[in-house]
Amino acid sequence: MPDPQGSYSLSSYLQSVQRLVKSQIPQVWVYGTIASLQEKGKMVYITLAEYKDDSVEPKATLGVTMFATQYANLPIQIAKDLKIKVLLEADFYIPHGRFNCKILDIDTAYTIGEIAITRQKIWNQLVKEGLHRLNGNLPMPLLPLNVGLITSEGSAAYNDFLSTVKASGYAFNITTISAKMQGQNTENDIIEALGRLRECNDLDVVCIIRGGGSKTDLVFFDSYALCKAAALFPLPVITGIGHEIDESLLDRVAHTYSITPTDCAKFLISRVDSAWQRLQTMSSDFESLKLIFARERDKLSYKVMHILNISHNRFIQEKEKLFRNAQGLKRGVSKILDYQAQALELLEERVKSANPDFQLKRGYTITKNANGKILRSVNELEAGSVLTTVFADGEAKSLTTFIRK
């Protein structure tokens, strides 16, 4: 009520404004993009924004609130940059004299649709930048025993993972970095944990795990910044986010995607099992090779001994043959010389016998015509020819008077 002078107290004025706001502004559905989201005590403070086309500059903003208990019980998870549709109730906060809007409800179907659109845009960007299979192309270690683990330490996922690797009997060395796996700090916590694990020089792989949850819980693992950090990590990243049907974008960019934390641990165990089996096979093959080598060595030794025996016998045979030849040479030289002397004498006799003087001495003569040609046939004679007859001790000339053929 106004005082006699017609003025109002401040509180009365603000109460009038509050009644006017509540009576004149109905509950309405409004859509916009979450520009900021902060939880403080019992209240959650959200700034909704509407942006100009192709611009990061908002054309309108509005601060809205909701109770923390209401926020915790939402059927979906909301996050910064998500486009949502909410039922607003206009209010006026008297203590601060400020216009205020309360969120009464959220259109989950609209919001999930926007999540899918945003998710596809992020994935397209990752593919465009070549980040979608960057980590997947890294070689997986044959023996991944040194494991970096990012999860909420002490959670069911953490305990399931550790109990599974412990039961394997293998000497896994787990380096755990605790991080928020749900809520607004998920992105920053996991990225920070990846940064800390980069400083560990002895790791083989990194696992990011959390327990099961609703489909909308995946929104925290569809972050572009988180996916990029995992894609660029220098070691294989294995996820076990706990969703049996859907996969997050983090699952897609990771080297290996497991359904649950337990499956993630089993994957590591299977790698070590395979390495162990290969080692046993190699050991068995090595023993087989040793036996083969021993057999081949024995065969080679036998062949060497056989060759040595043959060589020794052959050496003795050749030595004896050489000795016999030497003896033969000693005894045969004189025989050969005698034989050659006899042959030489025979040849000398043949040469002597071919000498005309030798034949003349034996009583033969040589008849020549007037030209000095030796006549060998009666057909070479002519009547009246002068012939010269050569004897061993002289010559005689004669005239041919008669020829008989």
Protein Blocks (a to p, Z undefined) as FASTA:
>chain_A
ZZfkopacfklmmmmmmmmmmmmmccdddddddfbdcdehjbccdddddddehiabdfbd
cdddddfklmmmpcbdcdehiacdddddddddfklopacdddfbdcfklmmmmmmmmmmm
mmmmmmmnopmmmmmmpccdfblfbccddddehiaklmmmmmmmmmnopacddddddddf
edjklmmmmmmmmmmmmmpmkbfbdcdddddddfklmmmmmcfklmmmmmmpcbdcddde
hpakbccfklmmpmbdcfblklmmmmmmmmmmmmmmmmmmmmmmmmmmmmmmmmmmmmmm
mmmmmmmmmmmmmmmmmmmmmmmmmmmmmmmmmmmmmmmmmmmmmmmmmmmmmpmklmmm
nopacdddfkopacfbfklpcehiacddddfkbccddddfbdcZZ
